[in-house]
Amino acid sequence: MDATLFERLLYEEESPTLDFKKEQYRFVKATDDEKSELLKDILGFTNAWRRSEAYILIGVEEVRGGRSNVFGITAADHLDDHSLQQFVNNLTNRPVRFHYEAFGCEGKQIGIIRIEEQQRPIYLKRDYGKLEKEKVYVRRGSSTDPTKPASIEEIAQMGQASPPQAAEIAAEFADLQRDESLGPSMSWDVEFRDMPSMESIPDLSEGRYAGLSAFDPQDRLNENYYRELAYYEFMRRLFRPVRLVVNNVGQISAKNVRAELVVPVSTGAVVMYASKMPKAPRKRSSFLDSVAYPAMRRSPGEVTIDKNDDRFRIEIDCGDLQPGRRVWSKVFYVAIGPTGELAITGQIFAENLPRPKDFSLAVTANITRIEMDVSWLCSLPEPGENEPDLDIVDGDQTD
C-alpha cells in the first residue's frame, strides 16, 4: 500500500473491492463466533465478482460522498499476518492469497487486508463459528450475507476461468536468535545517555596493571578504555538490533527476490550496519583486536544500507524463494529520534511480481534521556568476556 492508493481509496465507497472497519476485528483470545466474522469477510471478498484486488481498511469509517474518516488503531491492535494466514488456510479447501499489513497515515496506524484475485470458489472444509462448510460465501455490493451463499450457477461460472498467479511475498520483524516472526510492529524502551566531553573522561590509570611490559603486544594497558566505554554504553543503550524475515506465502516460486525499506532522515532515526557498532572495550588490549578478517561470502539475507540527504535505504537480497520458504535477514541496528512511532515503508521486488509489493512496519519507542556522569561511567564493571559485541554476525539464515 502506498500513500497515493490509500488516499484514493478513502474517496471510494464500499463495494465488492473495498470495505471500511472503524475498529479492529476480534481475533486474539476471541471466540470462534467472533473470529468467523473476519473469516466471512475474507471469504466474501475472495469469491466476489471483481476485476481487481480487494481491500479492507481497518481504523477507517466510511463517509459516503466524501473522504472517509481516518480514526486509526493502536499498534498493539495490529493482527499478526502469519497467525492470520494459518488460521484462514487451515480451514479452507485451498490457500487464500491475502496479506495483512500495518500502514501509517496522519500519524495514525491503519490495518490493511489485501485480497488478491485468485482461483475460485473457496469454501470451508468444516463448520466454524457461524459459518458452514462447503458453502461459498460471496460479497455482493457492500456486504457479505452469510444467509445468501453463491448459487450452483455462480459456482460453476467461478470455476470457468482463473487469473494468472503471481508470487506472494510478505516481510515482517523477526526474533534475533530464533527463527520466529514477530509481526509488523515492535515496541522499544531505550535510553539516550548525554555523553560528557571526551576531555573530561580520565585515562585508565596503571593501578594493578603497573607491572605489564610495554613491549608485550599481547597484553597492553588500554588508556582510552573509559572513553571507549562511554561510546559503547551510549550506542548499546540507544540503538536496537533489527532482523527481518521475508516469506513466500503464495503457491508459486518467486525469482530474484529483493526487499527494500526506507526510513526518512527527517524522522530523526539512524540506521547502521551491525559491523559499525562498537565492540565491548577491554582494559587490556592486543594488536590482534584490530586485525581485519576477510569478509564472508554474500548469502541470502545479506543487508545493504545506503543514505542520502533524505533517507536511509535498507536492501535485503533474498535470492529465489520457493512456496513456504523464508529468508532471515542479517542483523542491522536502528535508533529512533524522539519518543513515538516510526513508520517504515517498504517494497518487495521479484521477477515474477507484476509490480512491486508495498508493505509497512512500525516501531514504537519510549526514550528516556539521562546524563552520562563520569563517576557513573567509571563505576561500571568491565563488559564480561562472554558478553556479545554489538556487531551480531549471523551465518546463513534460510529455511
C-alpha positions in Angstrom: 0.0 0.0 0.0 1.3 3.4 -0.9 0.0 6.9 0.2 -1.4 7.7 -3.2 -3.5 4.5 -3.4 -4.6 4.8 0.2 -5.8 8.4 -0.4 -7.7 7.3 -3.5 -9.5 4.5 -1.6 -10.6 7.0 1.1 -12.8 8.7 -1.5 -14.4 5.4 -2.8 -17.5 3.8 -1.3 -17.8 0.2 0.0 -18.1 -2.3 -2.8 -17.0 -5.8 -3.9 -13.4 -4.5 -3.7 -13.5 -2.2 -0.7 -14.7 -2.3 2.9 -14.1 0.1 5.9 -13.9 -1.0 9.5 -13.7 1.6 12.3 -12.5 -1.0 14.8 -10.2 -4.0 14.6 -11.6 -7.5 14.2 -11.8 -9.6 17.3 -9.1 -12.3 16.8 -6.6 -12.8 19.7 -8.4 -14.6 22.5 -11.7 -14.3 20.6 -14.4 -16.9 20.4 -15.0 -19.0 17.2 -18.1 -16.9 16.5 -16.2 -13.7 16.8 -13.4 -14.9 14.6 -15.8 -16.2 12.0 -16.8 -12.6 11.2 -13.3 -11.9 10.0 -13.3 -15.2 8.1 -16.6 -14.4 6.5 -15.3 -11.1 5.1 -12.1 -12.6 3.7 -14.0 -15.4 2.0 -16.7 -13.0 0.7 -14.0 -10.8 -1.0 -12.1 -13.8 -2.3 -15.2 -15.2 -4.1 -16.6 -11.7 -5.1 -17.2 -10.8 -8.8 -14.4 -8.3 -9.3 -11.5 -7.4 -11.7 -9.0 -6.0 -9.2 -7.6 -6.6 -5.8 -9.9 -6.0 -2.8 -9.0 -4.1 0.4 -10.4 -4.0 4.0 -9.2 -0.8 5.7 -9.3 -1.1 9.5 -9.4 2.1 11.5 -11.4 4.0 8.9 -15.0 5.0 9.0 -16.9 5.4 5.6 -18.2 8.7 4.6 -20.5 8.4 1.6 -19.9 11.1 -1.0 -16.8 12.3 0.7 -13.4 11.4 2.2 -13.7 8.7 4.8 -12.6 9.4 8.3 -9.2 8.0 9.5 -9.6 7.1 13.2 -6.7 4.7 13.4 -6.0 1.8 15.8 -3.2 1.2 18.3 0.0 -0.5 17.2 -0.8 -3.3 19.7 -4.1 -4.0 17.9 -2.5 -5.0 14.7 -3.1 -8.6 13.6 -0.1 -10.9 13.0 -0.1 -11.8 9.3 1.5 -15.2 9.9 -1.1 -16.2 12.5 -3.9 -14.9 10.3 -2.6 -16.9 7.3 -2.5 -20.1 9.3 -6.0 -19.5 10.8 -7.7 -19.0 7.4 -5.8 -21.5 5.3 -6.2 -24.3 7.8 -9.9 -24.1 7.3 -10.3 -23.6 3.5 -10.3 -26.0 0.6 -7.3 -24.2 -0.9 -4.9 -21.5 0.3 -6.3 -17.9 0.2 -3.9 -15.4 -1.2 -4.2 -12.4 1.1 -2.0 -10.3 3.3 -2.3 -8.1 6.4 -0.1 -5.1 6.8 0.3 -2.1 9.1 0.1 1.3 7.4 0.7 4.8 8.7 -1.5 7.8 7.8 -1.8 11.2 9.5 0.3 9.9 12.4 -2.2 7.0 12.9 -2.0 3.3 12.4 -4.3 1.6 9.9 -4.7 -2.2 9.4 -5.0 -3.3 5.7 -6.1 -6.6 4.5 -5.4 -7.0 0.8 -7.1 -9.9 -1.1 -5.8 -10.9 -4.5 -7.7 -12.1 -7.5 -7.4 -15.8 -7.4 -8.9 -19.2 -8.3 -12.4 -19.7 -7.0 -14.5 -20.9 -5.4 -13.0 -21.1 -2.0 -15.0 -22.5 0.9 -14.6 -24.1 4.4 -13.7 -27.7 4.8 -15.6 -27.8 8.1 -18.1 -25.8 10.1 -16.5 -22.9 12.0 -18.3 -20.4 14.3 -21.3 -19.1 12.4 -20.2 -20.4 9.1 -21.0 -23.7 7.4 -18.7 -26.0 5.5 -18.8 -26.2 1.7 -20.9 -23.0 1.4 -19.4 -20.4 -1.0 -19.8 -17.0 0.8 -19.6 -14.2 -1.7 -19.6 -10.4 -1.3 -22.3 -8.6 -3.3 -22.3 -4.8 -3.3 -21.2 -3.6 0.1 -21.7 -6.7 2.3 -21.4 -10.5 2.6 -24.7 -12.0 3.6 -24.0 -15.5 5.2 -27.6 -16.5 4.5 -27.2 -16.0 0.8 -24.2 -18.1 -0.4 -23.4 -18.4 -4.1 -25.8 -20.4 -6.2 -24.8 -23.5 -8.2 -24.8 -21.4 -11.4 -22.5 -18.8 -9.8 -20.1 -21.5 -8.5 -20.0 -23.1 -12.0 -19.0 -19.7 -13.5 -16.4 -19.1 -10.8 -14.5 -22.3 -11.9 -14.5 -21.5 -15.6 -11.5 -19.1 -15.5 -8.7 -18.5 -13.1 -6.5 -15.4 -13.2 -2.7 -15.9 -13.7 -0.9 -16.5 -10.4 1.7 -14.1 -9.1 4.2 -14.7 -6.3 3.0 -13.6 -2.9 5.8 -12.3 -0.6 5.5 -11.0 3.0 8.0 -9.2 5.2 7.9 -8.9 9.0 10.1 -8.4 12.0 11.9 -11.5 13.3 13.4 -12.7 16.5 17.1 -12.1 16.7 18.2 -15.6 17.7 15.2 -17.9 16.9 13.6 -18.4 13.5 10.3 -16.8 14.6 8.3 -14.0 13.2 7.4 -11.1 15.5 4.8 -9.5 13.2 4.7 -6.0 11.6 5.2 -3.9 14.8 7.7 -3.7 17.7 8.0 -1.7 21.0 11.2 -0.5 22.5 12.3 1.1 25.8 15.7 2.8 25.2 18.0 5.3 26.9 19.6 8.4 25.4 22.7 9.0 27.5 24.1 12.5 27.1 27.8 11.8 26.9 30.4 14.0 28.8 33.1 15.7 26.8 36.0 13.3 25.9 38.4 15.7 27.7 36.5 15.2 31.0 36.9 11.4 30.8 40.1 10.2 32.5 42.7 7.8 31.2 42.7 4.3 32.6 45.4 4.5 35.3 48.1 1.9 35.7 46.8 0.6 39.1 47.2 -3.1 39.3 48.4 -3.2 35.7 51.6 -1.3 36.5 53.9 -4.3 36.1 52.8 -5.0 32.5 55.5 -4.9 29.9 55.2 -2.0 27.5 56.7 -4.3 24.8 54.2 -7.1 25.2 51.8 -6.8 22.2 49.5 -9.4 23.6 48.8 -7.5 26.9 48.8 -3.7 26.8 47.0 -1.3 29.1 44.2 0.5 27.2 44.5 4.1 28.4 41.4 5.0 26.3 39.3 2.4 28.0 36.8 4.8 29.7 36.3 6.9 26.5 35.6 3.7 24.5 33.3 2.5 27.3 31.3 5.8 27.1 30.8 5.4 23.4 29.9 1.8 23.8 27.3 2.4 26.5 25.8 5.3 24.6 25.4 3.2 21.4 24.2 0.0 23.1 21.5 1.8 25.1 20.2 3.8 22.2 20.4 1.5 19.2 18.4 -1.7 18.9 19.2 -4.7 16.7 16.6 -5.5 14.0 16.1 -8.6 11.9 13.5 -9.3 9.3 12.0 -12.4 7.7 10.9 -12.5 4.1 8.5 -15.3 3.4 6.9 -16.7 0.2 3.4 -17.2 1.4 2.0 -17.9 -2.1 1.7 -21.0 -4.2 4.4 -20.4 -6.9 8.1 -19.7 -6.7 9.5 -16.2 -6.7 12.6 -15.4 -8.6 15.3 -12.9 -7.6 13.5 -11.5 -4.6 14.7 -8.2 -3.0 13.1 -6.3 -0.1 13.8 -2.6 0.2 12.9 -0.4 3.3 13.0 3.3 3.5 13.5 5.4 6.7 13.2 9.2 6.2 16.1 11.2 7.7 13.5 13.8 8.9 12.2 11.3 11.5 15.5 11.6 13.4 16.1 7.8 13.0 19.5 6.4 12.2 20.2 3.1 10.6 23.6 1.3 10.8 25.3 -1.9 9.8 25.9 -4.3 12.7 29.7 -4.2 11.9 29.7 -0.4 12.5 28.6 -0.8 16.1 31.4 -0.6 18.7 32.9 -3.7 20.3 32.9 -4.1 24.0 36.1 -2.3 25.2 38.7 -4.1 27.2 41.1 -2.7 29.9 43.9 -4.7 28.4 44.2 -4.8 24.6 46.2 -6.7 22.0 47.2 -5.7 18.4 45.2 -8.8 17.4 42.0 -6.9 18.4 42.3 -4.7 15.3 43.1 -7.4 12.8 40.6 -7.4 10.0 39.1 -10.7 9.0 38.1 -11.4 5.3 34.5 -10.7 4.5 32.1 -13.7 4.4 30.6 -14.6 1.1 27.3 -12.9 0.3 24.3 -15.1 1.1 20.5 -14.9 1.2 19.6 -12.3 3.8 22.5 -10.0 3.2 21.8 -6.4 4.1 23.0 -3.3 2.2 22.4 0.2 3.7 22.8 3.5 1.8 22.0 7.0 2.8 21.4 10.3 1.1 20.1 13.7 2.4 16.5 12.4 2.6 16.5 8.8 3.6 18.2 5.6 4.7 17.5 2.7 2.4 17.9 -0.9 3.6 18.1 -3.6 0.9 17.8 -7.3 1.7 18.8 -9.8 -1.0 16.7 -13.0 -0.8 17.5 -14.9 -3.9 14.9 -17.3 -5.2 12.1 -18.3 -2.8 10.0 -21.5 -3.3 6.5 -21.5 -1.8 6.8 -21.7 2.0 10.5 -20.8 2.0 11.7 -18.0 4.2 14.9 -15.9 4.4 16.1 -14.4 7.6 18.0 -11.2 7.2 21.3 -10.3 8.8 21.0 -8.0 11.8 21.2 -4.3 11.4 20.7 -1.5 14.0 18.2 1.3 14.3 18.0 4.3 16.7 14.8 6.4 16.8 14.9 10.1 17.4 12.0 11.4 19.7 9.7 9.2 21.7 6.9 8.0 19.5 6.2 5.8 16.5 8.4 5.3 13.5 6.7 4.1 10.3 8.9 2.2 7.9 7.7 1.7 4.4 9.0 -0.9 2.1 8.6 -2.7 -1.2 9.3 -6.3 -2.3 10.6 -6.9 -5.9 10.7 -10.2 -7.8 11.0 -11.1 -11.4 7.5 -12.6 -11.4 5.7 -9.9 -9.5 3.6 -7.8 -11.9 4.5 -4.8 -9.8 6.4 -4.2 -6.5 4.5 -5.2 -3.4 4.2 -2.5 -0.8 4.4 -3.2 2.9 4.9 -1.2 6.1 6.4 -1.8 9.5 6.1 0.2 12.7 8.3 0.7 15.8 7.1 2.5 18.9 9.9 3.7 21.1 9.9 5.2 24.6 13.1 7.1 25.1 14.4 8.2 28.5 17.1 10.9 28.4 19.8 10.7 31.1 23.1 12.4 31.7 26.1 10.1 31.5 28.0 11.1 34.6 31.8 10.4 34.6 31.7 8.9 38.1 28.9 6.6 37.0 30.9 5.6 33.9 34.0 4.8 35.9 32.0 2.7 38.3 30.7 0.3 35.6 32.2 -3.1 35.6 34.2 -4.1 32.6 32.0 -5.8 30.0 32.3 -9.6 30.6 34.3 -11.8 28.3 31.1 -13.7 27.4 29.1 -10.5 26.6 28.5 -10.4 22.9 29.7 -7.4 20.9 27.1 -5.2 19.3 28.0 -6.3 15.8 26.0 -9.5 15.8 27.1 -11.8 13.0 24.7 -14.3 11.5 25.5 -17.2 9.3 23.2 -18.4 6.6 19.7 -18.0 7.8 17.4 -19.7 5.3 15.0 -22.5 5.8 
